[in-house]
Every structure is written in C-alpha cells, then in structure tokens.
Amino acid sequence: MSPSIRLAAATSGAAETVTAADDWFKKIKGKHRQVFDATSPHEGFPLAWARVFLTTNNETGTPDNELCAVVILRHSAIPIAMEDRLWARYKLGEMVNVNDPITKAPAVRNIYWNSQPGDLPLPDMSVDQLQKRGALFCVCNMAITVYSGMFAKKMNLDADVVKKEILAGILPGIQVVPSGVWATNRAQEHGCSYCFAG
C-alpha cells in the first residue's frame, strides 16, 4: 500500500472519534498543564518526563490535583497504548525496537503497563501508575489505521479486522483521537504547554 493510499485510508475512521475526543479534552484541569508529544517509545522517556513533571511540581509545592500531564501517543509510540496480546501477535517490540529487560529479546508484552521491577528506569512511571496520579493518555487513530494496513498486508489479513482487534485492545482509560497532531493542537488550546517527548 502506497503512503498516499495509507494516508487516505487512515482518515476514514477519524470522524467516529471526533466528538468523544473533543469531550475528553475537557478533563484537562489544574493550574499547571503540560502535553507530552510522543512519536516513539524513546526508551520510556515520554512516561519518565510526565512523571518528572508531576513529581517536581509536588516538590515545589503543587499537588497532583492542581496538575495535568497529557501524553499523546502517535506514530511509532502507539504500542504503548496496547495490551500484551497485541504486542505478542503483531511483534510490536520488534517493530518499535523495544526489548524486554527480562528476556533481552524484542518485547512480546507491554513493559509500559503494569510494569515489573526492572522494566522501567524510574519507579511508578508506567501508564497505569501515572493514570492514578491524574495523567491523561490518548492514542492516534490515524497511526492505528496505517499500522493495521501494514500488519494486514504482512500477515495476509483484512485491514479492517486488524484495526477492530487493535481498537479492542487499547488499554483502559486511553482515549482514541482522530490523529496525534490533532490532539497536540487540542491540548494546547486547553492550556497545555508543549513538550516534545521523542
């Protein structure tokens, strides 16, 4: 599938999520707000920087309820939003160059969710732990559509079926948005300062 065809296909499902996604951005609250634009797993730095934002604000007198960290997972960062079974089925660790710290092989589980000791460089920086502190996560529908087409072609599957399976395997509390760049704009419109998170 050519890039132009993939891009056209990626826009087809976006309209379904626009209303829900716009409403989701109303959850952004607090005195200090920052959006972390994650285009790759980047060794977990998008999560580390969100944790550092929250923790250093705590240390300088601002509690979590006055803070909002928004992490946008787009491009090759989208596997961070996916269940273990998708990491195994679609070999996501191999695709995005993430190795399992235990096996040292390409990860077939999401090391960024319900992390085990040694998975991540900082304690309490996994998605679920950051969510408990009020951090918001969203994932790019356009990237999901493009990667669904790529997986379907490689595995001789139907792209729509693959996309449905991926959407069903998005982790709890993570909002699907029309695109990551759309979400980056919306977060800033809702008062977030911008941080490129790699």
N, C-alpha and C positions, 0 to 999 in steps of 0.2 A: 504494500500500500504506500503510495507516494505521500510526502509530507503534506501536500495540499489537500489530498483526499482525506488523510487522517484528521487534519485540522477542521475540515468541513464536517466530518462525522462527529468530532468532539463537541461541536456546538449543538448537536441535535437534542441532547438531553438536558441542556442547561436551563431551559425555561421551566422545567418541573421544579427546580430547586430555588428559583429566584425569590419567591415570596417568603418561604420558610427561612431562607438565608438572611434576607433583609431583616426579618423579625429577630433572628438570632443575634444580630449585632446590637440590638437593644440591651443585651445582657452586659455590655461593656459599661462598667461603673467605676467609681472611685476617683480619688484626687490625682493619682499618677497612673498613666495608661501607656503601655508600650506594645507595639506589634513587632513580632519576630518573623521575618520573611525567610522561610526555609526552603531552599531549592534542592537540597541534597541532605542525606543523613549527617554528613560532615562530622563523623566520629561522635555524634551525640551533642555537638555544641549548640544547636537550636534549643535543646532542652536545658543544657547547662546554663546558657545565658538567661533563659526565663527564670530558672531557679536563683541565679545570682541577682537578677533584678528584684525578685521578691525578698530574698534574704538580706541584701544590703540596704534595701529600704526599711526592713524591720530593724536592722542595726542602727539606722539613723532616725528612728522614731515613728515610722509609719507602719501600722499593722496591715495584715493581708486584706482586711475588709475595705481598706482605702486604696487598694492596688488592683490593677488588672493587666495581666500578661496575656496577649493573644498570639498564638503560634499558628502561622499559616503554612500548611504542608502542601507544597506544589512541586511540579516537575519530578525529579527522582527522589524527593523526600516523602512521597505519598505512602510507601510501605510502612512508615512509622504509624500510620493510621489503621493498619490491617492486622487481623487475627493471625495467630500462629499457623492455622491450617492453610491460609493463603501464602504465607512465607514458604511452607513446605511444598505446596502444589505447584507454585509458579517460580520456585527457586529465586526468591526475591533477594536473599543475601548475595547470591552470585551476581544478580542483575545490578545491584547498587553498591557492590564492594563492601559488604558488612560481614565480618567474620564473627562467629560465636566465640566469646572469650574462653568457654569451657572446652569445646572441641577443636578450636583453631581453624575450623573449616567454614566455608560460607554458611551463614546462619539459615536455618530452616525453622526458626522461631523468632518472634518479635522480641528482641532483647530490650526494647524500649518500653515495654508494657509488663507490669508485674515482674520487674527485673529481679534476678537472682544476685546474691552477693558476688561482686567482681564483674558484673555485666557492664556497669557504667562507672565513670571516674568520680562522680560525686554522689553522696547518699541522697535519697529522696528526690532524684531528678527525673524519674520515669514519668511517663504521661499520666498514669493513674495517680501518682503522688502529687504531681503539680495540679491536677484537677481538684484534688482535695483542698488545695490552697486557693482555689478560685480561678486558676488559669483556664483559658478557653482555647480549644483546638478546632481547626477546620481543615478540610482537605479538598483539593481541586478536582471538580467533576471533569474538566477538560482533559487533565492528565490521566484520570481513571479511564476515560474513553479511549484515548490514544494507546495507553498501555494494554487495555483489553484487546484492541485490534492486533497489537503486536503479539500478545500471548496466543490469541486465536490462530493467527497465521502460523506461528511456530509449532503449535500443538494440533493443528488441523481441527479447530473447534469453531463454533459460532460466536462471533464477537459480542452479540447481544446477550447470549447466555453467560459468557465470561464476565461481562460487565455486571449483570444481575448478581452473579456469585460474589464478585468483589464488593458491590454495594451492600450485600447482606452480611459481609464480613468486616465492615467498618466497626471499629471499637466503640464501646458505649460512650456517649457524651461528645463524640466528634461530629461536627456539622459538615455535610457535603455542601460546597458552594459552587456556583457556576464556573468560576476559574479562580486561580490564586491571585492573579493580578487584579481581578475584580474585588476580591476580598481585601487585598492590600489597600486599595482605594477606600473601600467602605470603612475599614478600621481607622484610617487617618481622618475620614470625615466624622468619625465618632470620637475624635480627640486623642487618638494614639500617636505618640511619636514613633518614628520608624527606625528599625534596626535590621540590617541585612545579616542573616544568621547562617549563610552558606548553603 
